[in-house]
Structure formats: structure tokens, C-alpha cells
Amino acid sequence: MPDGSTVPPNLSREAAVEWLHAQGFTHFSVSTLEKAAHRGDGPPRMQIGRFVYYPVTGLREWLTKLIQEGSRPRRRRRRGEPLD
């Protein structure tokens, strides 16, 4: 998917993943976006009926935030282990 003014303002889930891959973020998938939305820390999205769309500006801001925060490895807590 080309970058720049030819990109539509809102992308479907699959198109959003293609756009992320074109930007060099190949480890993202539709599942990644859905899990991030479920956790509440995903990119802004619009749901129209059963269809979900991601604004390109929101994806860019979300990526910028992820890069600034840095990704830290996640691990499962053991039962009874305190939260950090």
C-alpha cells in the first residue's frame, strides 16, 4: 500500500495491517490490533456494523507512542504474584 496522500483516511483491519507492514512493522497482525483494542491500548478505531476501520492518523500516533514508550517484554504473572 503506497504511503502519502494516496492512502485513504480510514483503513479496514486487513488494510491497516498491510499499511503497518509497509511501514516496516512486520510483527503486527489483525489479531495484534484486536488484542490491543480489547486491552484498551490500541489505536483509535471506528466500528460501523460488523466492520472496523482505523484512521491512518490514529495508526501513526499509536506507532509513535509505542516507539517512544519502548516495548517491554510481557510475561504471565504466577498466581499470587504481586502486580508491578
BELKA-V858647 format. One record per residue. N is the residue number from 1. RES is the residue in one small letter. SS is DSSP state (@ for helix, = for strand, . for the rest). OMEGA is omega in radians with two decimals (NA if undefined). Layout:
N_RES_SS_OMEGA + N_RES_SS_OMEGA
//
This chain:
1_m_._-3.10 + 2_p_._3.13 + 3_d_._3.08 + 4_g_._-3.02 + 5_s_._-3.13 + 6_t_._3.13 + 7_v_._3.10 + 8_p_._-3.07 + 9_p_._-3.14 + 10_n_=_-3.09 + 11_l_=_3.01 + 12_s_=_-3.13 + 13_r_@_-3.10 + 14_e_@_3.12 + 15_a_@_3.11 + 16_a_@_3.11 + 17_v_@_3.08 + 18_e_@_3.13 + 19_w_@_3.11 + 20_l_@_3.11 + 21_h_@_3.12 + 22_a_@_3.12 + 23_q_._3.11 + 24_g_._3.13 + 25_f_._-3.01 + 26_t_._-3.10 + 27_h_._3.11 + 28_f_._3.08 + 29_s_._3.07 + 30_v_@_3.12 + 31_s_@_3.12 + 32_t_@_-3.14 + 33_l_@_-3.14 + 34_e_@_3.13 + 35_k_@_3.11 + 36_a_@_3.10 + 37_a_@_3.13 + 38_h_@_3.10 + 39_r_@_-3.14 + 40_g_._3.14 + 41_d_._-3.14 + 42_g_._3.12 + 43_p_._3.10 + 44_p_._-3.12 + 45_r_._3.08 + 46_m_=_3.09 + 47_q_=_3.11 + 48_i_=_-3.04 + 49_g_._3.11 + 50_r_._-3.04 + 51_f_=_3.14 + 52_v_=_3.13 + 53_y_=_3.12 + 54_y_=_3.04 + 55_p_=_-3.12 + 56_v_@_3.13 + 57_t_@_3.10 + 58_g_@_3.09 + 59_l_@_3.13 + 60_r_@_3.14 + 61_e_@_3.14 + 62_w_@_3.10 + 63_l_@_3.12 + 64_t_@_3.13 + 65_k_@_3.12 + 66_l_@_-3.12 + 67_i_@_-3.13 + 68_q_@_-3.13 + 69_e_@_-3.07 + 70_g_._3.14 + 71_s_._3.10 + 72_r_._-3.11 + 73_p_._3.12 + 74_r_._3.04 + 75_r_._-3.13 + 76_r_._3.06 + 77_r_._3.02 + 78_r_._-3.13 + 79_r_._3.12 + 80_g_._3.14 + 81_e_._-3.11 + 82_p_._3.06 + 83_l_._3.11 + 84_d_._NA
//
